[in-house]
Amino acid sequence: MSRPLVGHLDPAFVGMMEEIKTMLREVFQTRNEMTFPVSGTGSAGMEFCLVNLIEPGDEVVIGVNGVFGTRMVDVAERCGARVIKVEATWGRIIEPQQIADTLKQSRPKLVAVVHAETSTGALTPVEEISRLAHNAGALFMLDTVTSLGGCAVKIDDWQVDAVYSGTQKCLSCPPGLAPVSFSKQAVEVANRRKTKVQSWYLDVNLLGSYWGQDRVYHHTAPITMNYALHEALRLVLEEGLERRWQRHRTNHEALKAGLAKLGLQLAAQEGHRLWQLNTVTVPEGIDEASVRKRLLSDFNIEVGAGLGPLKGKIWRVGLMGETSTRENVKAFLRALSQLLKESGKRVDVEAVLAAAS
């Protein structure tokens, strides 16, 4: 990111755009031509997908099991959609049967779920939901903000029509771009609209012309952020997707083993827990905010607070991308052990660290 800037239509940057698109297709595991980074954070990716595919009056089914499913509903309603919510308790997944039951009563244009719910640590399997959506004649949309680069994301195999992500999670890139991808079917739906896309800035037809072969001027792309994404994607592919996914899994397992020795449990649904975002249940008698504050001030370790109904009940411990290391797992466990010990809990720190090994 410290490299000298070039113009956003400079031949050197145009060449980099092609390399970014090629690498994004590989990381998304797709051949979709319409694959590129939107200038904006992950939420811009969410809005990009919805504003292009929804017109006023369209019926949309959205899975809601955390903050970001809730946000999808808000954005879809702002597009004029009639939203049918399929809800699950925060920390649990959206079950395929819930979607199946809903689709018996409706014929939506779009079915959307969050793959990796950042607010709860739950990973919803999506292959069956995708099949159900397509059998009902709907497009299938997926939020992969926290999953891309940290666990399997297979857009073509899963027949995902619209997908978006962010750069700052498992890609280990600063926030500021939102990788997106549309299937041919999604592009056709966007092209057949009866009304203009409500957002000029996020119109897929305009952006596609800029990121496509014509290079029609649309906006001044954030050059430095694209430098960063190019390098981040290069590092992801240099490590290898399967190897990277396995690294996230083994470090998650190490953390889980250490937490078990501390008598702590993960809050997300058993069998559907994110490797890269671990939600730890706060034990009785412990001030969760005080522990977070001490972790940051005394150990330089930042963890997230619970959101919504999980506020005050969990810590959200990220092991994403370059931060997913055994050293970071042990540093966190050592610090947490010390703070719990100071709070009066009996803790065998060496046993905790041994479990994580």
TORGULUM-725241 format. One record per residue (C-alpha): residue in one letter; residue number from 1; chain; x, y, z. Coordinates in steps of 0.05 Angstrom, whole numbers, padded with zeros to 5 digits. Example, Ala and Ser with C-alpha at 12.3 -4.5 7.8 and 13.67 -1.06 7.14 Angstrom:
// residues 2
> a:1:A:00246:-00090:00156 $
> s:2:A:00273:-00021:00143 $
END
This chain:
// residues 357
> m:1:A:00000:00000:00000 $
> s:2:A:00061:00046:00005 $
> r:3:A:00075:00039:-00069 $
> p:4:A:00067:00101:-00114 $
> l:5:A:-00003:00113:-00140 $
> v:6:A:-00020:00107:-00213 $
> g:7:A:-00083:00131:-00249 $
> h:8:A:-00143:00086:-00245 $
> l:9:A:-00142:00078:-00321 $
> d:10:A:-00067:00070:-00325 $
> p:11:A:-00046:00008:-00365 $
> a:12:A:-00009:-00018:-00304 $
> f:13:A:-00072:-00014:-00261 $
> v:14:A:-00115:-00043:-00317 $
> g:15:A:-00069:-00103:-00318 $
> m:16:A:-00075:-00109:-00243 $
> m:17:A:-00151:-00108:-00248 $
> e:18:A:-00148:-00170:-00292 $
> e:19:A:-00103:-00206:-00243 $
> i:20:A:-00149:-00188:-00185 $
> k:21:A:-00210:-00216:-00222 $
> t:22:A:-00173:-00280:-00240 $
> m:23:A:-00150:-00291:-00168 $
> l:24:A:-00219:-00274:-00140 $
> r:25:A:-00250:-00327:-00185 $
> e:26:A:-00202:-00378:-00158 $
> v:27:A:-00214:-00359:-00085 $
> f:28:A:-00290:-00359:-00096 $
> q:29:A:-00283:-00425:-00135 $
> t:30:A:-00323:-00397:-00193 $
> r:31:A:-00319:-00384:-00268 $
> n:32:A:-00368:-00326:-00265 $
> e:33:A:-00346:-00271:-00312 $
> m:34:A:-00380:-00219:-00268 $
> t:35:A:-00331:-00224:-00210 $
> f:36:A:-00295:-00163:-00183 $
> p:37:A:-00286:-00120:-00120 $
> v:38:A:-00337:-00065:-00107 $
> s:39:A:-00307:-00001:-00079 $
> g:40:A:-00335:-00003:-00008 $
> t:41:A:-00335:-00049:00053 $
> g:42:A:-00372:-00115:00059 $
> s:43:A:-00438:-00081:00071 $
> a:44:A:-00431:-00048:00003 $
> g:45:A:-00425:-00118:-00026 $
> m:46:A:-00490:-00137:00008 $
> e:47:A:-00525:-00075:-00019 $
> f:48:A:-00495:-00087:-00089 $
> c:49:A:-00527:-00156:-00093 $
> l:50:A:-00595:-00134:-00067 $
> v:51:A:-00604:-00069:-00105 $
> n:52:A:-00587:-00103:-00171 $
> l:53:A:-00632:-00164:-00162 $
> i:54:A:-00693:-00135:-00126 $
> e:55:A:-00746:-00090:-00154 $
> p:56:A:-00804:-00059:-00115 $
> g:57:A:-00856:-00112:-00098 $
> d:58:A:-00810:-00172:-00106 $
> e:59:A:-00817:-00227:-00055 $
> v:60:A:-00753:-00247:-00020 $
> v:61:A:-00738:-00301:00032 $
> i:62:A:-00681:-00284:00080 $
> g:63:A:-00651:-00326:00135 $
> v:64:A:-00642:-00287:00200 $
> n:65:A:-00599:-00317:00255 $
> g:66:A:-00556:-00257:00274 $
> v:67:A:-00537:-00185:00260 $
> f:68:A:-00522:-00193:00186 $
> g:69:A:-00585:-00231:00167 $
> t:70:A:-00622:-00174:00202 $
> r:71:A:-00583:-00124:00160 $
> m:72:A:-00601:-00161:00096 $
> v:73:A:-00674:-00153:00114 $
> d:74:A:-00665:-00079:00124 $
> v:75:A:-00630:-00069:00057 $
> a:76:A:-00681:-00112:00020 $
> e:77:A:-00739:-00073:00049 $
> r:78:A:-00706:-00008:00028 $
> c:79:A:-00706:-00037:-00043 $
> g:80:A:-00781:-00046:-00038 $
> a:81:A:-00781:-00121:-00028 $
> r:82:A:-00835:-00160:00009 $
> v:83:A:-00789:-00197:00057 $
> i:84:A:-00806:-00265:00088 $
> k:85:A:-00760:-00278:00147 $
> v:86:A:-00737:-00348:00165 $
> e:87:A:-00711:-00341:00235 $
> a:88:A:-00668:-00382:00282 $
> t:89:A:-00642:-00370:00352 $
> w:90:A:-00577:-00330:00350 $
> g:91:A:-00521:-00381:00351 $
> r:92:A:-00559:-00433:00312 $
> i:93:A:-00561:-00445:00237 $
> i:94:A:-00617:-00435:00187 $
> e:95:A:-00641:-00506:00176 $
> p:96:A:-00658:-00528:00105 $
> q:97:A:-00726:-00553:00129 $
> q:98:A:-00744:-00483:00151 $
> i:99:A:-00730:-00458:00081 $
> a:100:A:-00768:-00516:00051 $
> d:101:A:-00829:-00502:00094 $
> t:102:A:-00827:-00428:00075 $
> l:103:A:-00821:-00443:00001 $
> k:104:A:-00885:-00485:00004 $
> q:105:A:-00922:-00421:00020 $
> s:106:A:-00886:-00372:-00027 $
> r:107:A:-00853:-00364:-00095 $
> p:108:A:-00797:-00315:-00081 $
> k:109:A:-00750:-00283:-00131 $
> l:110:A:-00691:-00291:-00084 $
> v:111:A:-00670:-00334:-00025 $
> a:112:A:-00612:-00305:00017 $
> v:113:A:-00573:-00331:00077 $
> v:114:A:-00510:-00313:00115 $
> h:115:A:-00459:-00368:00107 $
> a:116:A:-00415:-00349:00167 $
> e:117:A:-00453:-00306:00217 $
> t:118:A:-00400:-00260:00247 $
> s:119:A:-00443:-00241:00306 $
> t:120:A:-00455:-00312:00331 $
> g:121:A:-00400:-00358:00304 $
> a:122:A:-00449:-00403:00268 $
> l:123:A:-00435:-00433:00199 $
> t:124:A:-00498:-00450:00160 $
> p:125:A:-00490:-00507:00108 $
> v:126:A:-00519:-00480:00043 $
> e:127:A:-00518:-00534:-00011 $
> e:128:A:-00588:-00560:00006 $
> i:129:A:-00616:-00490:00015 $
> s:130:A:-00589:-00472:-00054 $
> r:131:A:-00622:-00533:-00085 $
> l:132:A:-00688:-00515:-00052 $
> a:133:A:-00684:-00443:-00076 $
> h:134:A:-00671:-00464:-00148 $
> n:135:A:-00726:-00516:-00147 $
> a:136:A:-00773:-00460:-00127 $
> g:137:A:-00749:-00418:-00186 $
> a:138:A:-00711:-00369:-00143 $
> l:139:A:-00641:-00341:-00145 $
> f:140:A:-00595:-00360:-00086 $
> m:141:A:-00553:-00306:-00052 $
> l:142:A:-00498:-00317:-00001 $
> d:143:A:-00460:-00273:00049 $
> t:144:A:-00388:-00299:00055 $
> v:145:A:-00357:-00239:00090 $
> t:146:A:-00327:-00281:00146 $
> s:147:A:-00321:-00348:00109 $
> l:148:A:-00282:-00330:00045 $
> g:149:A:-00210:-00352:00054 $
> g:150:A:-00222:-00385:00121 $
> c:151:A:-00265:-00445:00104 $
> a:152:A:-00294:-00477:00042 $
> v:153:A:-00331:-00429:-00005 $
> k:154:A:-00350:-00463:-00070 $
> i:155:A:-00394:-00417:-00110 $
> d:156:A:-00402:-00459:-00173 $
> d:157:A:-00408:-00526:-00137 $
> w:158:A:-00461:-00497:-00091 $
> q:159:A:-00496:-00461:-00149 $
> v:160:A:-00495:-00393:-00115 $
> d:161:A:-00523:-00338:-00160 $
> a:162:A:-00500:-00277:-00121 $
> v:163:A:-00444:-00274:-00069 $
> y:164:A:-00408:-00219:-00032 $
> s:165:A:-00351:-00216:00018 $
> g:166:A:-00304:-00167:00052 $
> t:167:A:-00229:-00159:00051 $
> q:168:A:-00213:-00151:00125 $
> k:169:A:-00232:-00219:00152 $
> c:170:A:-00198:-00283:00127 $
> l:171:A:-00166:-00249:00067 $
> s:172:A:-00125:-00207:00118 $
> c:173:A:-00130:-00144:00078 $
> p:174:A:-00151:-00075:00104 $
> p:175:A:-00226:-00060:00100 $
> g:176:A:-00249:-00021:00039 $
> l:177:A:-00267:-00069:-00017 $
> a:178:A:-00324:-00119:-00025 $
> p:179:A:-00310:-00178:-00071 $
> v:180:A:-00374:-00198:-00108 $
> s:181:A:-00394:-00249:-00161 $
> f:182:A:-00458:-00258:-00203 $
> s:183:A:-00477:-00320:-00241 $
> k:184:A:-00503:-00314:-00313 $
> q:185:A:-00573:-00322:-00286 $
> a:186:A:-00564:-00264:-00237 $
> v:187:A:-00535:-00220:-00292 $
> e:188:A:-00595:-00236:-00336 $
> v:189:A:-00643:-00217:-00280 $
> a:190:A:-00607:-00151:-00270 $
> n:191:A:-00609:-00138:-00345 $
> r:192:A:-00684:-00153:-00349 $
> r:193:A:-00704:-00103:-00296 $
> k:194:A:-00765:-00060:-00310 $
> t:195:A:-00739:-00005:-00264 $
> k:196:A:-00670:00027:-00257 $
> v:197:A:-00624:00001:-00203 $
> q:198:A:-00638:00047:-00144 $
> s:199:A:-00563:00058:-00134 $
> w:200:A:-00524:00089:-00191 $
> y:201:A:-00458:00075:-00156 $
> l:202:A:-00473:00000:-00146 $
> d:203:A:-00507:-00013:-00214 $
> v:204:A:-00477:-00079:-00239 $
> n:205:A:-00484:-00058:-00311 $
> l:206:A:-00443:00005:-00301 $
> l:207:A:-00392:-00030:-00257 $
> g:208:A:-00388:-00089:-00304 $
> s:209:A:-00370:-00041:-00361 $
> y:210:A:-00315:-00011:-00319 $
> w:211:A:-00286:-00078:-00296 $
> g:212:A:-00299:-00111:-00363 $
> q:213:A:-00260:-00106:-00428 $
> d:214:A:-00288:-00037:-00447 $
> r:215:A:-00262:-00001:-00385 $
> v:216:A:-00317:00051:-00390 $
> y:217:A:-00304:00104:-00337 $
> h:218:A:-00349:00096:-00277 $
> h:219:A:-00314:00120:-00214 $
> t:220:A:-00243:00131:-00189 $
> a:221:A:-00225:00064:-00159 $
> p:222:A:-00185:00063:-00094 $
> i:223:A:-00118:00046:-00124 $
> t:224:A:-00082:00032:-00058 $
> m:225:A:-00137:-00015:-00034 $
> n:226:A:-00133:-00054:-00098 $
> y:227:A:-00057:-00060:-00089 $
> a:228:A:-00072:-00089:-00020 $
> l:229:A:-00125:-00138:-00045 $
> h:230:A:-00079:-00161:-00102 $
> e:231:A:-00025:-00178:-00052 $
> a:232:A:-00073:-00210:-00003 $
> l:233:A:-00103:-00255:-00056 $
> r:234:A:-00033:-00274:-00080 $
> l:235:A:-00015:-00296:-00010 $
> v:236:A:-00079:-00336:-00002 $
> l:237:A:-00065:-00374:-00066 $
> e:238:A:00008:-00383:-00050 $
> e:239:A:-00012:-00417:00015 $
> g:240:A:-00065:-00458:-00021 $
> l:241:A:-00139:-00457:-00005 $
> e:242:A:-00143:-00527:00025 $
> r:243:A:-00081:-00515:00068 $
> r:244:A:-00108:-00448:00090 $
> w:245:A:-00176:-00478:00109 $
> q:246:A:-00141:-00533:00149 $
> r:247:A:-00098:-00482:00186 $
> h:248:A:-00161:-00446:00209 $
> r:249:A:-00191:-00512:00231 $
> t:250:A:-00132:-00537:00271 $
> n:251:A:-00124:-00470:00307 $
> h:252:A:-00198:-00470:00324 $
> e:253:A:-00191:-00540:00352 $
> a:254:A:-00131:-00518:00393 $
> l:255:A:-00170:-00460:00422 $
> k:256:A:-00230:-00504:00437 $
> a:257:A:-00186:-00554:00474 $
> g:258:A:-00154:-00499:00516 $
> l:259:A:-00221:-00468:00532 $
> a:260:A:-00248:-00536:00554 $
> k:261:A:-00191:-00541:00605 $
> l:262:A:-00214:-00473:00631 $
> g:263:A:-00285:-00500:00636 $
> l:264:A:-00310:-00454:00581 $
> q:265:A:-00356:-00472:00524 $
> l:266:A:-00367:-00446:00454 $
> a:267:A:-00435:-00414:00445 $
> a:268:A:-00450:-00431:00373 $
> q:269:A:-00488:-00494:00353 $
> e:270:A:-00448:-00558:00360 $
> g:271:A:-00425:-00584:00293 $
> h:272:A:-00435:-00517:00259 $
> r:273:A:-00383:-00473:00292 $
> l:274:A:-00339:-00425:00253 $
> w:275:A:-00264:-00439:00257 $
> q:276:A:-00246:-00367:00246 $
> l:277:A:-00296:-00333:00293 $
> n:278:A:-00302:-00367:00361 $
> t:279:A:-00359:-00345:00407 $
> v:280:A:-00339:-00362:00479 $
> t:281:A:-00393:-00365:00533 $
> v:282:A:-00376:-00319:00590 $
> p:283:A:-00375:-00358:00656 $
> e:284:A:-00420:-00340:00715 $
> g:285:A:-00394:-00285:00759 $
> i:286:A:-00346:-00256:00707 $
> d:287:A:-00353:-00185:00681 $
> e:288:A:-00344:-00196:00607 $
> a:289:A:-00331:-00122:00591 $
> s:290:A:-00278:-00117:00644 $
> v:291:A:-00242:-00178:00617 $
> r:292:A:-00243:-00150:00546 $
> k:293:A:-00216:-00084:00572 $
> r:294:A:-00159:-00118:00610 $
> l:295:A:-00142:-00162:00551 $
> l:296:A:-00132:-00100:00508 $
> s:297:A:-00097:-00055:00559 $
> d:298:A:-00053:-00108:00592 $
> f:299:A:-00040:-00158:00537 $
> n:300:A:-00053:-00120:00472 $
> i:301:A:-00106:-00171:00453 $
> e:302:A:-00172:-00146:00425 $
> v:303:A:-00234:-00191:00424 $
> g:304:A:-00305:-00173:00405 $
> a:305:A:-00366:-00165:00449 $
> g:306:A:-00431:-00201:00440 $
> l:307:A:-00485:-00165:00399 $
> g:308:A:-00560:-00163:00404 $
> p:309:A:-00588:-00218:00450 $
> l:310:A:-00517:-00243:00461 $
> k:311:A:-00492:-00177:00489 $
> g:312:A:-00455:-00190:00555 $
> k:313:A:-00460:-00265:00545 $
> i:314:A:-00402:-00281:00498 $
> w:315:A:-00333:-00261:00475 $
> r:316:A:-00321:-00263:00400 $
> v:317:A:-00250:-00288:00388 $
> g:318:A:-00225:-00280:00317 $
> l:319:A:-00173:-00328:00287 $
> m:320:A:-00177:-00301:00217 $
> g:321:A:-00126:-00303:00161 $
> e:322:A:-00057:-00283:00185 $
> t:323:A:-00081:-00280:00257 $
> s:324:A:-00098:-00354:00257 $
> t:325:A:-00035:-00380:00289 $
> r:326:A:-00020:-00428:00346 $
> e:327:A:00021:-00372:00379 $
> n:328:A:-00040:-00327:00380 $
> v:329:A:-00083:-00382:00409 $
> k:330:A:-00034:-00394:00466 $
> a:331:A:-00024:-00319:00478 $
> f:332:A:-00100:-00311:00485 $
> l:333:A:-00108:-00372:00530 $
> r:334:A:-00050:-00350:00574 $
> a:335:A:-00079:-00280:00583 $
> l:336:A:-00150:-00304:00594 $
> s:337:A:-00125:-00356:00645 $
> q:338:A:-00090:-00302:00684 $
> l:339:A:-00151:-00256:00685 $
> l:340:A:-00198:-00313:00706 $
> k:341:A:-00148:-00333:00760 $
> e:342:A:-00148:-00262:00787 $
> s:343:A:-00224:-00265:00788 $
> g:344:A:-00221:-00323:00836 $
> k:345:A:-00227:-00383:00789 $
> r:346:A:-00181:-00442:00799 $
> v:347:A:-00138:-00446:00736 $
> d:348:A:-00081:-00493:00716 $
> v:349:A:-00048:-00450:00663 $
> e:350:A:00002:-00503:00642 $
> a:351:A:-00054:-00554:00632 $
> v:352:A:-00092:-00504:00590 $
> l:353:A:-00032:-00490:00545 $
> a:354:A:-00016:-00564:00540 $
> a:355:A:-00087:-00578:00516 $
> a:356:A:-00079:-00526:00462 $
> s:357:A:-00015:-00560:00439 $
END
